[in-house]
């Protein structure tokens, strides 16, 4: 039996019929495994799935929260024929799955819901904006679980104090604006990482799984006919934090990263800075993630494992392995190399 703290606000679900019913809320087929524990969190009024996993040789229980479900209520509507240009672009909260290519703006194409298969067979999806040209171009990748469409998260996240029309409606949250960069000769790939949006699997926040997926995506981009083989990454905050770990895996075609305003060690710089628990913001973040399955619940993990262990250490990038060009600003601190 693996040991972990059980907060008093958690109630274990022991009724087999109830646990089977809860399992149907997602696609997590393994939830009926005898080793899996299900709890109802009275604090957040949501269900948690605790699954045994191994991190760097250490076995522990990993808590996943049931993600918000994608909104497919308009699945039967052909948005491409709408009179509303925003509807034609598929805007709104996690729009229906709709793989197709359309003109996002004059001279800019969008390949919506482009499928990419990871090394383990998991399928993820990206919206790829690129200049309407036969000339191969470099690509800027926005990698995060915020949602690849600007309306995927809460409405107040979309522009946040920036004057109207400063940021186009093609821009992902905290990410490069395709309608700026495509006119500068770049493609922009807005990615729904594993477990986000319509992408398969569970959301893994800043873990080795996320880094492996990032490596695979960079190398996939480099092989596409519209790519010149050079791939960069850019973005702010959560979109920035992923870049450190992916760069440390050394994808051959990753040319540079530009992480802005982010931490490098979640345990020491966010959850337990100075040894003081700070969980409220991260609880809010986990509740915003949309996907078909579960979300790596870092707040639950902080309650279960308040001391540094292999789970928390796995979220730290090995900076000694980063050999790419780097531009950064507003970072808490860089570790000693």
DACORNOR-V832099 format. One record per run of one state. SS is the DSSP state (H for helix, E for strand, L for the rest). FROM is the first residue (numbers start at 1). LEN is the number of residues. If there is no record, write none. Layout:
SS:FROM:LEN  SS:FROM:LEN
//
This chain:
L:1:9  E:10:3  L:13:3  H:16:8  L:24:5  H:29:4  L:33:4  E:37:5  L:42:4  E:46:10  L:56:2  E:58:9  L:67:1  E:68:1  L:69:10  H:79:3  L:82:3  H:85:4  L:89:11  E:100:6  L:106:2  E:108:10  L:118:5  E:123:9  L:132:5  E:137:8  L:145:10  H:155:3  L:158:20  H:178:7  L:185:1  E:186:7  L:193:10  E:203:1  L:204:4  H:208:15  L:223:4  E:227:10  L:237:1  H:238:11  L:249:5  E:254:7  L:261:5  H:266:6  L:272:1  H:273:3  L:276:4  H:280:9  L:289:1  E:290:1  L:291:3  E:294:3  L:297:1  H:298:7  L:305:5  H:310:4  L:314:5  H:319:3  L:322:3  E:325:2  L:327:2  E:329:1  L:330:8
//
